[in-house]
Amino acid sequence: MKTVYIYLFDTFSDWEISYVLELFSWQNKLPAPSFQVRTVGAEKRAYRSLCGVTVLPDCALNEIDECQMAALLLPGGYRWGEAENAPVLDLAQSCLQKGVVVGAICGATLALAERGCLNDRAHTSNMPEYLLSAKAYTGQARYVAQKAARDKNLVTAGAAGSLEWAKLIAQALSAYPQEALENWYRYYASANAEYFLKFVSYIQSQAKN
């Protein structure tokens, strides 16, 4: 079973990872889950989110099992520029080179832009101008004006794109068949319960196998 790591730091935007958590929670209902979610921090200490929720990560950054890492997800937040977060950005760059999925949303896209990680890949963020303060950023021509974007193993989103971000991350990992994933997405996008029932039907069918 592979691991999807979600990075925590003080001021992380907890609501931006909510759809990812919900989507991957369904893995627990499968007879042979392909993925588990674990939280990781620069240190194994409590971190306080922007909403005031205190979370103790499952592990510290130096405890990550890179052989079992399927994805590294970086939520938004106000403190990406602090030195404590530099090691996880180093890891993100390494993951992009190795083909491991990297997901960045909102403020995390700016952190990757500061590293030049968005220059040669299609990407999005809160708005094109948001990334211009990054000195290493020269990827304006690759900016995509949509809620979320995927280019190979890089998945980016703006603050309003957490639902689409979750979908593209699952797509990049082939976590669910495309039809099942589409039903999950359409339910949350439309509130039409028909799509949710179709998704649950897929989960139940797997449990019977």
C-alpha positions in Angstrom: 0.0 0.0 0.0 1.4 3.4 -1.0 1.2 6.5 1.1 -0.2 10.0 0.3 1.6 12.4 2.5 0.0 15.7 3.5 2.4 18.4 4.8 1.4 20.4 7.8 2.9 23.6 9.1 1.7 26.5 11.2 -1.1 28.4 9.3 -1.8 25.6 6.9 -5.2 26.0 5.2 -7.0 23.0 6.6 -10.2 23.3 4.5 -8.1 23.0 1.3 -7.3 19.4 2.0 -10.9 18.4 3.0 -11.9 16.9 -0.3 -8.7 15.0 -0.6 -9.2 13.5 2.8 -12.8 12.5 2.0 -12.0 11.0 -1.4 -9.1 8.9 0.0 -11.1 7.8 3.1 -13.1 5.6 0.7 -9.9 3.5 0.3 -10.5 2.2 3.8 -13.7 0.5 2.6 -12.0 -1.4 -0.2 -10.9 -5.0 0.4 -7.3 -4.2 -0.7 -6.7 -0.4 -0.3 -4.1 1.0 -2.7 -3.4 4.1 -0.6 -3.3 5.4 2.9 -3.1 9.1 4.0 -0.5 10.2 6.5 0.3 13.7 7.7 3.8 14.9 8.0 5.5 18.0 9.5 9.0 19.4 9.5 9.1 18.0 13.0 6.8 15.7 14.9 5.1 18.5 16.9 1.7 20.1 16.9 0.8 22.5 14.1 -2.0 25.0 14.3 -4.1 25.6 11.1 -5.5 28.9 9.9 -8.9 27.8 11.3 -7.3 27.3 14.7 -7.3 23.5 14.6 -4.2 21.9 16.3 -2.9 18.7 14.6 -0.1 16.4 15.5 1.4 14.9 12.3 1.8 11.1 12.0 5.5 11.6 11.3 8.4 14.0 10.8 9.8 14.8 7.4 12.9 12.7 8.1 10.7 9.7 8.8 9.0 9.6 5.4 9.3 6.2 3.6 10.2 7.5 0.2 9.9 4.0 -1.3 6.3 3.9 -0.4 5.4 7.5 -1.2 2.8 7.9 -3.9 2.2 11.7 -3.5 3.3 14.7 -1.5 0.5 17.3 -1.0 1.2 20.9 0.0 -1.7 23.0 1.3 -1.8 26.7 1.3 -0.9 28.9 4.2 0.9 32.1 5.2 4.2 30.8 6.3 5.6 29.0 3.2 8.6 31.4 3.1 9.9 30.3 6.5 13.1 28.3 6.7 11.4 25.4 8.4 9.6 24.6 5.2 12.6 24.6 2.9 13.3 20.9 3.3 9.8 19.8 2.2 10.2 22.0 -0.9 13.5 20.3 -1.6 11.6 17.0 -1.3 8.9 18.3 -3.7 11.5 19.1 -6.3 13.0 15.7 -6.0 9.6 14.1 -6.2 8.8 15.9 -9.4 12.0 14.7 -11.0 11.3 11.1 -9.9 7.7 11.0 -11.1 6.1 11.0 -7.6 2.9 13.1 -7.6 3.2 16.5 -6.1 0.0 18.5 -5.4 0.2 22.2 -4.5 -2.7 24.5 -3.8 -3.0 28.3 -3.1 0.1 29.5 -1.3 2.0 26.3 -2.0 1.9 27.1 -5.7 3.8 30.3 -4.9 6.4 28.3 -2.9 6.9 26.0 -5.9 7.2 29.0 -8.2 9.9 30.4 -6.0 11.8 27.2 -6.7 11.2 27.4 -10.5 9.1 24.2 -10.4 6.3 25.8 -12.5 8.4 27.2 -15.3 8.1 24.2 -17.7 4.8 22.7 -16.7 1.1 23.7 -17.2 -0.1 25.1 -13.9 -2.6 27.3 -12.1 -2.9 29.3 -8.9 -5.1 32.0 -7.4 -4.5 34.3 -10.3 -1.6 34.8 -12.8 -0.4 37.9 -10.9 -0.1 36.0 -7.6 3.0 34.1 -8.9 4.8 37.1 -10.3 6.5 38.0 -7.0 8.5 34.7 -7.2 11.9 35.7 -8.6 12.6 32.3 -10.1 9.2 32.2 -11.9 9.3 32.5 -15.7 6.3 30.2 -16.5 3.7 32.8 -17.3 3.1 31.3 -20.7 2.2 27.9 -19.1 -0.4 29.4 -16.7 -3.9 27.8 -17.1 -6.9 29.9 -16.1 -8.9 27.2 -14.4 -9.5 25.9 -10.9 -7.0 23.1 -11.0 -4.5 21.9 -13.5 -2.4 18.7 -14.0 0.8 18.3 -16.0 2.2 14.8 -15.6 2.9 14.4 -11.9 2.3 18.0 -10.9 -1.2 19.0 -9.8 -1.9 22.7 -8.9 -4.9 24.6 -7.9 -6.1 28.0 -6.6 -7.8 28.5 -3.3 -11.2 27.9 -4.9 -10.2 24.7 -6.6 -9.9 22.1 -3.8 -12.6 19.8 -5.2 -11.0 19.8 -8.7 -7.5 19.5 -7.1 -8.6 16.3 -5.2 -10.0 14.8 -8.4 -6.9 15.4 -10.4 -4.7 14.0 -7.7 -6.7 10.8 -7.6 -6.6 10.7 -11.4 -2.8 11.1 -11.4 -2.6 8.2 -9.0 -5.2 6.0 -10.8 -6.8 5.7 -7.3 -10.2 4.9 -8.7 -11.6 4.0 -12.2 -12.4 7.1 -14.2 -16.2 6.6 -14.1 -16.3 6.1 -10.4 -14.1 9.2 -9.8 -16.3 11.2 -12.1 -19.4 10.2 -10.2 -17.7 11.3 -6.9 -16.7 14.6 -8.4 -20.1 15.3 -10.0 -21.9 14.7 -6.7 -19.9 17.4 -4.9 -20.0 19.7 -7.8 -23.8 19.4 -8.3 -25.3 18.0 -5.0 -27.1 15.4 -7.2 -27.4 12.3 -5.0 -27.6 10.1 -8.0 -23.9 10.5 -8.6 -23.1 9.7 -5.0 -25.1 6.5 -5.1 -23.3 5.4 -8.2 -19.9 6.0 -6.5 -21.0 4.1 -3.4 -22.3 1.3 -5.7 -18.7 1.0 -7.1 -17.2 0.8 -3.6 -19.7 -1.8 -2.5 -19.1 -3.9 -5.7 -15.4 -4.0 -4.8 -16.1 -5.0 -1.3 -18.0 -8.1 -2.5 -15.1 -9.2 -4.7 
